Amino acid sequence: MTTAEKIREGFDVFTHDGEHQFGAVRKVRANEIVIYVENAGDFTVPLINNWQAREVRSGDDAREGLYHQVPNPVLWADSMRALAAAGVTHCVEVGAGGVLTGLLRNIDPAVTGFKFGEAADWEKLAGLSAA
């Protein structure tokens, strides 16, 4: 049984270190997993806001960032630099294609990018969690 086949609706979702539960698997489909993020209150793990490329920890700031992100330029490269400066060493691009993973190599080659867009990619992520 593959890692993807082991995931079921209702499973809790945790940060990579297993310390913080932040949501639950809502739906499992052939090529995607829908995760419900509980209460959207304040975060125990910071979020980098793509609108301003800054760390936010409150649900209110995250909602405001999403609101402003739609009509304004996204500072994705600056957001990736902020993550690297905070000590992030691995990023996972979720969705079809690998454009952002390629861009990440040019922004900060020390950060390893992984593409996750197909069911077979679950095995790659399983190996990442062991790293």
C-alpha positions in Angstrom: 0.0 0.0 0.0 1.4 3.4 -0.9 1.5 6.4 1.4 -1.3 8.0 -0.6 -3.6 5.0 -0.1 -3.1 5.2 3.6 -4.6 8.7 4.0 -8.2 8.8 4.9 -10.8 11.5 5.4 -10.8 12.8 8.9 -7.1 12.2 9.5 -5.5 15.0 11.5 -2.9 17.2 9.8 0.2 18.2 11.8 3.2 20.3 11.2 6.2 18.3 9.9 7.6 17.8 13.5 4.3 16.3 14.6 3.9 18.8 17.4 1.1 21.0 16.2 -2.3 19.8 14.8 -3.8 22.4 12.5 -6.5 20.7 10.5 -8.0 17.6 9.1 -8.3 15.8 5.8 -11.7 16.8 4.3 -11.6 14.9 1.0 -9.3 12.4 -0.7 -9.5 12.3 -4.5 -7.4 10.7 -7.2 -4.9 13.5 -7.5 -5.6 15.8 -4.6 -6.3 16.1 -0.9 -8.5 18.8 0.5 -7.4 19.9 4.0 -9.8 21.8 6.3 -7.8 24.3 8.5 -9.5 24.6 11.8 -10.7 27.9 13.2 -8.2 30.0 11.2 -7.3 31.7 14.5 -3.8 32.6 15.4 -1.0 30.3 14.1 1.5 28.4 16.2 3.6 28.1 13.0 4.2 31.4 11.2 2.8 32.0 7.7 4.6 34.1 5.1 2.2 36.6 3.5 2.8 36.8 -0.2 1.3 40.3 -0.4 4.0 41.8 1.8 6.5 39.0 2.1 6.4 39.2 5.9 5.6 36.8 8.7 2.1 36.8 10.1 0.8 34.8 13.1 -2.8 35.9 13.4 -5.8 34.7 11.5 -6.9 38.3 11.0 -3.5 39.2 9.4 -3.7 36.1 7.2 -7.2 37.0 6.0 -6.2 40.6 5.3 -3.2 39.4 3.3 -5.4 37.1 1.2 -7.8 40.0 0.5 -5.0 42.3 -0.6 -3.1 39.6 -2.5 -5.8 39.5 -5.2 -5.6 43.1 -6.6 -1.9 43.6 -5.8 1.4 42.1 -7.0 2.5 38.9 -5.2 6.0 39.2 -3.8 6.7 35.5 -4.2 10.5 35.7 -4.6 10.7 37.9 -1.5 8.5 35.5 0.3 10.9 32.6 -0.5 13.9 34.7 0.6 12.1 35.4 3.9 11.5 31.6 4.4 15.1 30.9 3.7 16.2 33.6 6.1 14.0 32.0 8.7 15.9 28.7 8.3 13.6 26.8 5.9 15.6 24.3 3.9 12.9 22.4 2.0 9.8 23.6 0.1 7.0 21.6 -1.6 5.2 22.9 -4.6 1.7 21.6 -4.7 -0.1 21.4 -8.0 0.6 20.6 -11.7 3.9 21.7 -13.1 7.1 22.7 -11.5 7.6 26.4 -12.4 7.9 27.6 -8.8 10.4 24.8 -7.9 12.5 26.0 -10.8 12.3 29.6 -9.8 13.2 28.7 -6.2 16.5 27.2 -7.5 17.4 30.7 -8.9 16.3 32.5 -5.7 18.1 30.4 -3.2 20.0 27.3 -4.4 20.4 26.2 -0.7 16.6 25.6 -0.4 15.6 22.2 -1.9 12.3 22.3 -3.8 10.1 19.3 -4.4 7.2 19.1 -6.8 3.9 17.5 -5.6 1.3 17.1 -8.3 0.6 13.5 -8.9 -0.3 10.5 -6.7 3.1 9.0 -7.2 4.7 12.1 -5.6 3.5 10.9 -2.1 6.5 8.5 -2.0 8.9 11.5 -2.6 7.3 13.3 0.4 7.6 10.2 2.6 11.3 10.3 1.9 11.5 14.0 2.7 10.0 13.6 6.1 12.8 11.2 7.0 15.4 13.8 6.0 
